[in-house]
Amino acid sequence: MLSIVQQDHRTVRSDLKLLNPVQQWFEEFCHQYLPKYGWSDSQLYRLNLALAEGFTNAVRHAHHALPPETTIEIQVSLWTDRLEVRIWDYGKPFNPDVITEPEPGTLQVGGYGWFLLRRLADKVVYERDSDGRNCLLIVKYCLEEQQN
């Protein structure tokens, strides 16, 4: 049976200036635990980029009308076969299914972040919790054959 190997979390204010400290915390976690389970540097890079995109979306979109003191909670869970990142925010819920994927060779305003997240991760789930928070779940499997 698969189990959580390591877990950590951070709660930060809704401020883009905190993106670098959030990424540094995440990189430290990844460098400390993921190599023991066969993760590559390119996988770590993709995960860090996905975290940055999720955090940035929470600040810019979910919390755009909320005070900067509004918190964003980030949880990282390392399983034996995958890494899960959960980002909770207090913004209004949205439906990611209505975001149209950008057409190759065309420009559009918005939608690239969600598109990028789905390309970087093996699984992306957005849902509203019963406590009124939104949760973005980003999952990356360690081994390529475990994707999907």
C-alpha positions in Angstrom: 0.0 0.0 0.0 1.3 3.4 -0.9 1.8 5.9 1.8 3.0 9.5 2.4 6.7 9.6 2.9 7.1 13.2 3.7 4.9 16.3 4.0 5.3 20.0 4.7 3.2 23.1 4.4 3.4 26.9 4.3 0.8 29.6 4.9 1.7 32.9 3.3 0.0 36.3 2.6 -1.4 36.9 -0.8 1.6 38.8 -2.2 3.5 38.1 -5.4 6.7 39.2 -3.5 6.4 36.0 -1.6 6.8 33.8 -4.7 10.6 33.5 -4.4 10.5 32.4 -0.7 7.7 29.9 -1.6 9.8 28.5 -4.4 12.9 28.3 -2.2 11.0 26.4 0.5 9.7 24.1 -2.2 13.1 23.6 -3.8 14.6 22.8 -0.3 11.9 20.2 0.3 12.4 18.6 -3.2 16.2 18.5 -3.0 16.1 17.0 0.5 13.6 14.2 -0.2 13.0 13.6 -4.0 16.4 12.3 -5.1 16.0 9.4 -2.7 13.1 8.2 -4.9 14.6 8.7 -8.3 13.3 12.1 -9.3 15.2 13.9 -12.0 16.2 17.6 -12.1 13.8 18.2 -15.0 10.9 16.8 -13.0 11.8 19.1 -10.1 12.0 22.1 -12.5 8.5 21.3 -13.9 7.1 20.9 -10.4 8.5 24.3 -9.3 7.2 26.0 -12.4 3.7 24.4 -11.7 3.8 25.6 -8.1 4.8 29.1 -9.3 1.9 29.2 -11.8 -0.6 28.0 -9.2 0.5 30.4 -6.6 0.6 33.3 -9.0 -2.9 32.5 -10.2 -4.2 32.4 -6.6 -2.7 35.9 -6.0 -3.6 37.5 -9.3 -7.0 36.0 -10.0 -8.6 34.4 -6.9 -7.4 37.1 -4.4 -7.3 40.1 -6.7 -10.2 41.8 -4.8 -9.2 40.6 -1.4 -6.8 42.3 1.1 -3.1 41.2 0.8 -3.3 39.8 4.3 -5.6 37.1 2.9 -3.6 33.8 3.2 -2.8 31.1 0.7 -1.9 27.7 2.1 0.4 25.4 0.3 0.9 21.7 1.2 3.4 19.4 -0.3 3.0 15.6 0.1 5.6 13.1 -1.2 4.2 9.6 -1.8 6.4 6.7 -2.8 5.2 7.1 -6.4 4.2 10.8 -6.7 4.4 14.3 -5.4 1.2 16.3 -4.7 1.0 20.0 -4.2 -2.2 21.6 -2.9 -2.8 25.3 -3.0 -5.8 26.7 -1.1 -7.2 30.2 -1.6 -10.2 32.1 -0.5 -11.3 33.5 -3.9 -14.6 33.1 -5.7 -14.8 29.7 -7.4 -14.3 29.4 -11.1 -14.9 26.7 -13.7 -11.6 25.7 -15.4 -13.5 23.8 -18.0 -14.7 27.1 -19.6 -11.2 28.3 -20.2 -10.4 27.7 -23.9 -7.0 26.3 -24.7 -5.0 28.8 -26.8 -4.8 27.9 -30.5 -1.3 27.4 -31.7 0.0 30.5 -33.5 -2.7 32.8 -32.1 -2.6 35.3 -29.2 -5.3 35.6 -26.6 -5.6 37.3 -23.3 -5.5 34.9 -20.4 -5.8 31.1 -20.3 -2.1 30.3 -20.7 -1.5 29.6 -17.0 -4.1 26.9 -16.8 -2.9 25.5 -20.1 0.7 25.5 -18.8 -0.3 23.8 -15.5 -2.0 20.9 -17.4 1.2 20.5 -19.5 3.6 20.5 -16.5 1.7 18.1 -14.3 0.3 14.7 -14.7 -3.0 15.6 -13.0 -4.5 19.0 -12.1 -7.8 19.2 -10.1 -9.5 22.3 -9.0 -12.4 22.1 -6.5 -14.2 24.1 -3.9 -13.9 22.7 -0.3 -16.8 22.6 2.1 -15.0 25.3 4.2 -15.3 27.9 1.4 -11.8 27.6 0.0 -10.6 26.6 -3.4 -8.1 23.9 -3.7 -5.8 23.4 -6.7 -4.2 19.9 -6.6 -1.1 19.4 -8.8 0.1 15.8 -9.1 3.3 14.6 -10.7 4.3 10.9 -10.8 7.9 9.9 -10.4 8.0 7.4 -13.1 6.9 8.2 -16.7 4.9 5.0 -17.0 2.7 6.0 -14.1 1.4 9.1 -15.8 -2.4 9.5 -16.5 
